[in-house]
Structure formats: C-alpha cells, structure tokens
C-alpha cells in the first residue's frame, strides 16, 4: 500500500507521450483554437497567461530585448492583438 502511494506521488506530474501529444493535437486541430492564435492551452483547454503577459510595458521590454538578442532593428509593434485575444478568452 505504501509503495503504491509513493509511486503515485512520484509519477503524478508526468504524462505518457500520448498524453503529452494530446495538447499539441488539441492546439493544432481544435475549432476553439482556430481563430485564437497566440493563446495558451494546457490539458486540452484554453488558459490565460500570467497577468504580466498582458502588461504593455513588459511586452515592449521583451520585444526590444528579443530584437537586440537576435540582432534585428527594433520594429514598431502593437499589443492590440494580445489584448483582443485575452478579451475573447473571457467571453
């Protein structure tokens, strides 16, 4: 009995390859995800990102830093797409 309990605790956070693939297949084929590019999913359901992901100041800093790391000029970007996606998740 103790062995089964310990094994259940140890194996809890892990998924089989098939279970892991389920989320990818869901994101690729789900009608729910069809118009929601750039959203997050987990365990075959839509999820909201951490609150900072929607912070425009944080988005700008990440964008600028990413441009710097890959050596491309900082192009203008807007966060309107991310904000509208977040609103569609709440509806």
Secondary structure, 3 states (H helix, E strand, C coil): CHHHHHHHHHHCCCCCHHHHHHHHHHHHHCCCCCCCCCCEEECCEEECCCHHHHCHHHHHHHHHHHHHHHCCCCCCCCCHHHHHHHHHHHC
